[in-house]
Amino acid sequence: IAAIRTLKEIEASGLAATPQQQKTLAGYSGWGGIPQVFDESNAKWSSEYAELKALLTNEEYESARASTPNAHYTSPEVIKTIYTALASFGFEGGRVLEPSMGVGGFFALYPQQWREKSELHGVELDSVSGRIGQLLYPSAHITIEGFENVPLEADEFDVAVGNVPFGTYQLYDPEFNKHNLLIHDYFFAKALSKVRPGGILAFITSKGTLDKENAKFRQYLAQRARLIGAIRL
């Protein structure tokens, strides 16, 4: 709530976020852990429901509520370990894509020594999270839209990182519909097509990507990329 109030204050002022405001904004981690705040019939959360409903526009509210299946916090330890792995594979900066960025945890911990040689691109579906990300990382290129609707060039990026959404549903994307991919696998497929040959995909995903009985998607990946490492969390 404090982060949303701060976001609206900054947008109303037209000024850049101060360091203290950025600290408040960075505390926003989405609604994945507390979907009950959107449940009108949940008496225990009635005051929080009313406060949120009053604070957000109808469009913002619907966007936030729709994000609950996938708005999950990624711990700094995991993000830092991914960057350590990228460094061990020889990455020293470049064009980076984060296709489901939330408010930008991966951007926050992006190694300082890489920043001058890098261009950060983020995509976020939820309006509030995306706008907070834009205020936290004004030099990054952040698009507030579903990943399936963002036009990106093939082989455009050196690295794609992130904690991808997961679930038993599909997104509509004419380029990939024929593969019938669940959302987490779709994020792999689309991001892979946007990373250049020799580039790296470093994603957190559900166990479904590698554990499902049907090997079709693993074969899809194996035909287009080489597995250089995996850690089971």
Secondary structure as the mmCIF struct_conf table of DSSP 4:
data_model
#
loop_
_struct_conf.conf_type_id
_struct_conf.id
_struct_conf.beg_label_comp_id
_struct_conf.beg_label_asym_id
_struct_conf.beg_label_seq_id
_struct_conf.end_label_comp_id
_struct_conf.end_label_asym_id
_struct_conf.end_label_seq_id
HELX_RH_AL_P HELX_RH_AL_P1 ALA A 2 SER A 13
TURN_TY1_P TURN_TY1_P1 GLY A 14 GLY A 14
HELX_LH_PP_P HELX_LH_PP_P1 LEU A 15 THR A 18
HELX_RH_AL_P HELX_RH_AL_P2 PRO A 19 ALA A 26
TURN_TY1_P TURN_TY1_P2 GLY A 27 GLY A 27
BEND BEND1 TRP A 31 TRP A 31
TURN_TY1_P TURN_TY1_P3 GLY A 32 GLY A 33
HELX_RH_3T_P HELX_RH_3T_P1 PRO A 35 PHE A 38
TURN_TY1_P TURN_TY1_P4 GLU A 40 SER A 41
HELX_RH_3T_P HELX_RH_3T_P2 ALA A 43 TRP A 45
HELX_RH_AL_P HELX_RH_AL_P3 SER A 46 LEU A 55
BEND BEND2 LEU A 56 LEU A 56
HELX_RH_AL_P HELX_RH_AL_P4 ASN A 58 ALA A 66
TURN_TY1_P TURN_TY1_P5 SER A 67 ASN A 70
HELX_RH_AL_P HELX_RH_AL_P5 PRO A 76 SER A 88
TURN_TY1_P TURN_TY1_P6 PHE A 89 GLY A 90
STRN STRN1 ARG A 95 GLU A 98
TURN_TY1_P TURN_TY1_P7 PRO A 99 SER A 100
TURN_TY1_P TURN_TY1_P8 GLY A 102 GLY A 104
HELX_RH_AL_P HELX_RH_AL_P6 GLY A 105 ALA A 108
TURN_TY1_P TURN_TY1_P9 LEU A 109 LEU A 109
BEND BEND3 TYR A 110 TYR A 110
HELX_RH_AL_P HELX_RH_AL_P7 GLN A 112 ARG A 115
TURN_TY1_P TURN_TY1_P10 GLU A 116 LYS A 117
STRN STRN2 GLU A 119 GLU A 124
BEND BEND4 LEU A 125 ASP A 126
HELX_RH_AL_P HELX_RH_AL_P8 SER A 127 LEU A 136
TURN_TY1_P TURN_TY1_P11 PRO A 138 SER A 139
BEND BEND5 ALA A 140 ALA A 140
STRN STRN3 HIS A 141 ILE A 144
BEND BEND6 GLU A 145 GLU A 145
HELX_RH_3T_P HELX_RH_3T_P3 PHE A 147 ASN A 149
TURN_TY1_P TURN_TY1_P12 ALA A 154 ASP A 155
STRN STRN4 PHE A 157 ASN A 163
BEND BEND7 THR A 168 THR A 168
TURN_TY1_P TURN_TY1_P13 PRO A 174 PHE A 176
HELX_RH_3T_P HELX_RH_3T_P4 ASN A 177 HIS A 179
HELX_RH_AL_P HELX_RH_AL_P9 ILE A 183 LYS A 194
STRN STRN5 VAL A 195 ILE A 204
TURN_TY1_P TURN_TY1_P14 LYS A 207 LYS A 207
HELX_RH_AL_P HELX_RH_AL_P10 GLY A 208 ASP A 211
BEND BEND8 GLU A 213 GLU A 213
HELX_RH_AL_P HELX_RH_AL_P11 LYS A 216 ARG A 224
#
